[in-house]
């Protein structure tokens, strides 16, 4: 019999092993928390050939992320548990980057759990701050390492003394360094350590500007008066927001005017307008800010002029900008003139930023402004202060100090903002890495993914290990063998099922069928890939899919949410292959009324994979009467009736500009032409049944899990969003737009017609779409039942169920539906409202970013296609005026799905209230108004701002603007 020895811990050790603290609950109650930690003496040190520890490698302690991530920074590193926990509390994004770095194969990083090793564990002393306690713990661990290495690598008689690795404490805390050196510990600042390395010139650029006491400040940040007001203390901000005197919201920059921004707050139906650099007070796109609203007598209207940062500040000096003197007065005068009050009478709440709650700073894609260099000598390694101009026009220029400026000209680079002092006109940042030559497809694609924060790293080994061991040889096992796969699954392999998708679709999520029943009704089925059979909760693959949130579709690339083995093979509902599915089956009357619906896990074998065009041709061919064609026709008949019911209920038929890019070949990916996407009846067929499935599933999971159901809603837009469009329609076309309900809006949109211009109605629908709020995922227990509805679809409840290969929200809906029908138990995380809320917050953000990345990709390839066409002949297209400015026009080219600005340099007569601009010409004056049809000349020139091809438009008719 095995002997068990019970060792009782001495009472004196309790002070070290027990952690006691007080915590305040959400309801204001204070509770005492007592946590036990078990100290060990076998926590590995990570040093190679250590006699006492079973571990692998060595060394210094480090925390600077951009530096550590660089391929040039190669020394082995020891990360203390204390440091990792501190990073986690300070910044979750940085913590996630750190975790990914620890797992990276190319880095030699050892995590040492100093809080659990008996020799290095410490407790917080009386009157000691948490930061001082952590610093002391770091010093103790460093000292232990030095002693431990010496003891485990002793001198052996007759052999050369062993070379001990140096343990260096790297810290930016000067006080911590001094204490370490006083205790005999070797310590250094990160900058001093890097200066001794062979790649110092490149690595020093990766260090942030903040806290750099060792370098002299630039002229732009020393000995000057403040350009911006100081922020209010956090306690004052919180009290002001709570009392209603101050307002909190996200800062949004104006894409047409860099001197204007806005903040949407609950207290006002219109956003709070911020006019001028001082009132925006160093806010950056996406920051959570606090604003103070001025007295109504000081409210203003948004700008009616395009103001470009590049042209206004083109002679600004990166080293001197912001200093007092004539140059500063000149800049202030220019900006004051540029931010002249609007002529419009539509004023809105106006205010200024008094504090920042949360910064949205991250790494931005930029290029070096060549005019800001003091030396363009390619061999120069002198430290220069230059401007990094972000690709996004919503961001300010960033002041950057680098030794690599001449070699970075003409390249896309990644830059991080470190600080923005109130004495500096621009934020200061540091160089992270170069992406490649501008206009090269590789650099452009990577910069696009980085700009929209798309996770494009390859799937790691832990994720790939979650895939079936058989790989692409996996098949549905024979039914005769039984097994877990066939448990409670219906065999639908003999049903005439087909899929209808865009050309070249590889990740086929959905398939359909319809057949007549003996009682005269119709059975219709939607069959969705059973992704949840392969992606199990709380696994590395599930966690990665949750972090990615969605597949991102670019013109010539697809960034998958799941490994391609699943997305394009095992889960894809390919024809003539048995696949696992989750099926929704309805019995419908010939009038498309639902008699009943049921859900089941199934095995299907799709009989065909049609494109939209192929399905349309088959449906319309009078000579085809085979069962599959009849099934498509039956589906189409039902879809038409389902759509008619939706429209009668008040669903909106909105529009968005969609174009198709024709590529030369899959290998070259060179665009050769652009055309509008053609929408066929079969597009609507698929859409209607997907909507029906999503609505039916939403009802089922809400009924089963009322507190945590994963749903999607589209809130009614504030009526104020439509005010400008209503005013334009009334004044320019004599049309009215009723926005009292979705049904009223749908009806009035149908009446927005111009007999002379068929495309006018589509244009109005596109403009109405932009007045809408975005749809979002939400947890059913987090909001009131009266806010569940989907405004655009006129449905009281909705979710996403039909695309689990490319959307993580659908995977969650699958798991909940599986539990609702009793197929499998629901994982504990989906019983937690807090967990579901946290996941959906990420998914919503990823979904928005993916949409923007897709649009940016289309815009880039349209530019390439136009550039190719422009080399052969002038590109002239018809366009609609959608906005008027004091110095130009905003136009929309429907054929290409792009917008552009036509700028006038000469003075014009601008009527803001009637949306007209009167332009002088040789024959007199020409008046142009919103909704007018014009002809524009389109060319592609290199944008000085982004260093990529920029579409430039000039007016050809009714007047040639090149002379203006």
Secondary structure, DSSP 8 states (H G I E B T S, - for coil): ----------GGGHHHHEEEEEEE-TTS-EEEEEEE---BS------TT-SSS------BB---HHHHHSTT--S-EEEEHHHHHHHHHH-HHHHHHHHHHHH-TTS-EEEE-TTTBTTT-----TT--HHHHHHHHHHHHHHHHHHHHHHHS---TTS---------EE-S-HHHHHHHHHTT--EE-HHHHHHTSTTHHHHHTTS-STT-TTS---GGGSS---SS-----HHHHHHHHHHTSSEEEEEEE-SSBTTEEEE--TT-SS-EEEESHHHHTT--TT-EEEEEE--GGG-B----S-B-HHHHTTT--TTTTT-SSHHHHHHHHHHHHHT---S-S--B-BEEEEEEEE----EEEEEE-GGG-S---TT----EEEEEEESSTTS--EEEEES-HHHHTTEEEEEEEEE--TT-SSEEEEEEEEEEETT-HHHHHHHHHHHTT-------HHHHTTS-TTGGG-----GGG--GGGTT-EEETTS--EEEE-TT--S--EEEEEEE-TTS-EEEEEEEE-GGGTS-TTSHHHHHHHHH-B-EE-SS-EE-SS-HHIIIIISS--BTSEEEEEEEEEEE-TT--EEEEEEEEEEEEBSEEEEHHHHHHHHH-TT---HHHHHHHHHHHHHHHHHHHHHHTT--------EEEEES-TTT--EEEEEE----HHHHHHHHHHHHHHHHHHHHHHHH-TTT-EEEEB----GGGGHHHHHHHHHHH------SSHHHHHHHHHT---TT-TTHHHHHHHHHHTTS---EEEEGGGS-GGG--BTTTTBS-----S-TTTBHHHHHHHHHHHHHTTSS---GGGG-HHHHHHHHHHHHHHHHHHHHHHHHHHHHHHHHHHHHHHHHS-EEEEEEEEEEETTEEEEEETTTTEEEEEE--S--EEETTTTEEEEEETTEEEEEETT-EEEEEEEEEE-TTTSSEEEEEEEEESS-GGG-
